[in-house]
Every structure is written in C-alpha cells, then in structure tokens.
Amino acid sequence: MHVNLESMGDRTRFSGLDDQPHYSAGMEVVKTYTKCHRLMSHRLAELDLSVAQHEVLLAIGREEGLSQADLATRLLVAKSNVTALLKRMEVSDLVERRRDPIDKRAHQVHLTEAGRALLRRSARIQGDVVALMTDGLSEDQIRAVEASMRHVGRSLSAALAPDA
C-alpha cells in the first residue's frame, strides 16, 4: 500500500490509511486494548503483580503441569521470555518447575500455594475489569463483540502463520 501525506491544516492526513473505511474501528480496538492493559496493570500493581505474571498464573491455574514451550505458545510470547519470567516467579515462590516424568529434558510448571492464593486475588481483579468492559451491553452485544474479536483473531493468526 502506498501512503501519501497531505496537509490538513494542523493535521497530516495519510491517504491509503485514513481512506480505509474501517480504520477507525481498528483503532478503537487498539485503544480499548491499551486502556484495558493499563487498568489491569494499575490494579494488579496493588498485588505487586504484572499483567504478564497474572497471565502465567492464570494459564497454569487452568492447566497445571504445562511445559514452558506450551506456556509460551498459549501466551503468544517467545520461550526465552517465559523462561525469564518463570525464574523471577520462582524466586517469589509463585511457581515451581518440575522435571517432566516422561521427557526428562523438559520441565512442567506448577503453581505453589502462594501462587494459587495470588491467582485467586488477581482473577477477581480481572473479573472486575471484564465487568467494567461489558457494563451496559446486552447479552446480544456481548456475543457480537466476542464473535467479532474471534474473527479478527483468526485473520491476524492467519497473517502470522508464516512467521510462527
């Protein structure tokens, strides 16, 4: 796509971008995600927890014994990022890595009691944020947003597939 710059008084217009009929809808998704992440970060900070740490706790809480590679895949991050994050979380006694009984080279990740307790608290915070996000929407509107975001997610996953 070729982008031409045009002066609009004190604003610059990007033809090829601003001409896209659904550009503003895409930007609303990005802005909303950013606000959600900021609010989660702010509220989780009260627990001395980052959003990334909460996501790790939640993923392991949903399925104990995930490998580090599976955890990275679920969180859409590089395995090296997960390894570094898990090391910090182990020091804080939130998770523990155990050798996989079948593949001795791999590790399975488990929550500690402290990790489970913190997850209960952080999950309540996430539930409160989700309630704020959906406040005032009907069940049909919520289902429509979910379906739309699933469609968007599939499109982006397909675009990422060659890089995966």
C-alpha positions in Angstrom: 0.0 0.0 0.0 1.3 3.4 -1.0 0.8 6.1 1.6 0.7 9.8 0.5 0.9 12.6 3.1 -1.4 15.5 2.7 -1.5 18.6 4.9 -4.9 19.2 6.6 -4.2 22.5 8.4 -2.5 21.4 11.7 -3.1 17.7 11.0 -1.4 15.4 8.4 -3.6 13.0 6.5 -2.3 9.7 5.4 -4.1 8.6 2.3 -4.0 4.9 1.9 -4.5 4.7 5.7 -7.1 7.3 6.6 -9.0 6.4 3.4 -9.7 2.8 4.7 -13.4 2.7 5.6 -12.8 0.7 8.8 -9.6 2.3 10.0 -11.4 4.0 12.9 -12.9 0.7 14.1 -9.5 -0.9 14.1 -8.0 2.0 16.1 -10.9 1.7 18.6 -9.9 -2.0 19.2 -6.3 -1.0 19.7 -7.1 1.9 22.1 -9.5 -0.2 24.1 -6.9 -3.0 24.5 -4.4 -0.4 25.6 -6.8 1.0 28.2 -7.7 -2.4 29.4 -4.0 -3.3 29.8 -3.3 -0.1 31.7 -6.2 -0.6 34.0 -5.1 -4.2 34.7 -1.5 -3.1 35.2 -2.6 -0.4 37.7 -4.9 -2.8 39.7 -2.5 -5.7 39.7 0.3 -3.5 40.9 -1.6 -3.4 44.2 -0.7 -7.1 44.4 2.9 -6.5 43.2 2.0 -8.4 40.1 2.4 -7.6 36.4 -0.1 -8.4 33.7 2.4 -11.0 32.3 2.8 -12.7 35.7 -1.0 -12.8 36.1 -1.3 -14.4 32.6 1.2 -17.0 33.6 -0.6 -17.7 36.9 -3.9 -17.9 35.0 -2.6 -20.3 32.3 -1.0 -22.6 34.8 -4.1 -22.4 37.1 -6.2 -23.6 34.2 -3.9 -26.4 33.3 -1.2 -27.5 35.9 1.9 -29.0 34.5 2.2 -27.1 31.3 5.6 -27.2 29.7 7.5 -24.0 29.2 7.0 -24.3 25.5 3.3 -24.8 25.8 3.1 -21.9 28.1 4.9 -19.6 25.6 2.6 -20.8 22.9 -0.5 -20.0 24.9 0.8 -16.6 26.0 1.9 -15.8 22.4 5.4 -14.9 23.6 8.9 -16.3 23.0 10.0 -19.2 25.1 13.0 -17.2 26.3 10.6 -14.6 27.7 8.7 -17.2 29.6 11.9 -18.7 31.0 13.0 -15.4 32.3 9.5 -14.6 33.8 9.3 -18.1 35.4 12.7 -17.6 37.0 11.5 -14.4 38.7 8.2 -16.0 39.7 10.1 -19.0 41.2 12.2 -16.6 43.4 8.9 -15.1 44.6 7.6 -18.6 45.4 4.7 -18.3 42.9 5.5 -21.2 40.6 7.8 -24.2 40.6 9.3 -26.1 37.7 9.5 -29.9 37.9 11.1 -32.3 35.6 8.7 -33.9 33.2 8.4 -37.6 34.3 8.3 -38.7 30.6 10.7 -36.3 28.9 13.5 -35.7 31.5 14.8 -32.7 29.4 11.6 -30.8 29.8 10.0 -29.0 32.8 6.4 -28.8 33.8 5.2 -25.7 35.6 3.1 -25.8 38.7 1.6 -23.2 41.0 2.7 -23.0 44.6 0.2 -22.4 47.4 1.3 -18.8 47.3 0.8 -18.7 43.6 -2.7 -20.2 43.9 -3.7 -17.6 46.6 -2.4 -14.7 44.5 -4.2 -16.1 41.4 -7.5 -16.1 43.3 -6.9 -12.4 44.1 -5.7 -11.4 40.6 -8.6 -13.3 38.9 -11.1 -11.2 41.0 -9.4 -8.1 39.6 -9.6 -9.4 36.1 -13.3 -10.2 36.6 -13.9 -6.7 37.8 -12.2 -5.2 34.7 -14.2 -7.5 32.4 -17.4 -6.4 34.2 -16.4 -2.7 33.5 -15.8 -3.6 29.9 -19.2 -5.1 29.4 -21.2 -2.8 31.7 -24.3 -1.5 29.8 -24.0 -4.0 27.0 -26.8 -6.5 26.3 -26.1 -10.2 26.0 -26.5 -10.0 22.3 -24.0 -7.1 22.1 -21.5 -9.1 24.2 -21.9 -12.1 21.9 -21.4 -9.9 18.9 -18.2 -8.4 20.3 -16.9 -11.8 21.1 -17.7 -13.2 17.6 -16.1 -10.1 16.0 -12.9 -10.4 18.1 -12.7 -14.1 17.3 -13.0 -13.3 13.6 -10.3 -10.6 13.9 -8.1 -13.0 15.9 -8.4 -15.7 13.2 -7.5 -13.2 10.5 -4.4 -12.0 12.4 -3.4 -15.6 13.2 -3.5 -16.4 9.6 -1.4 -13.4 8.8 1.1 -14.5 11.4 1.2 -18.2 10.4 4.3 -18.0 8.1 6.2 -16.4 11.0 5.1 -18.9 13.6 
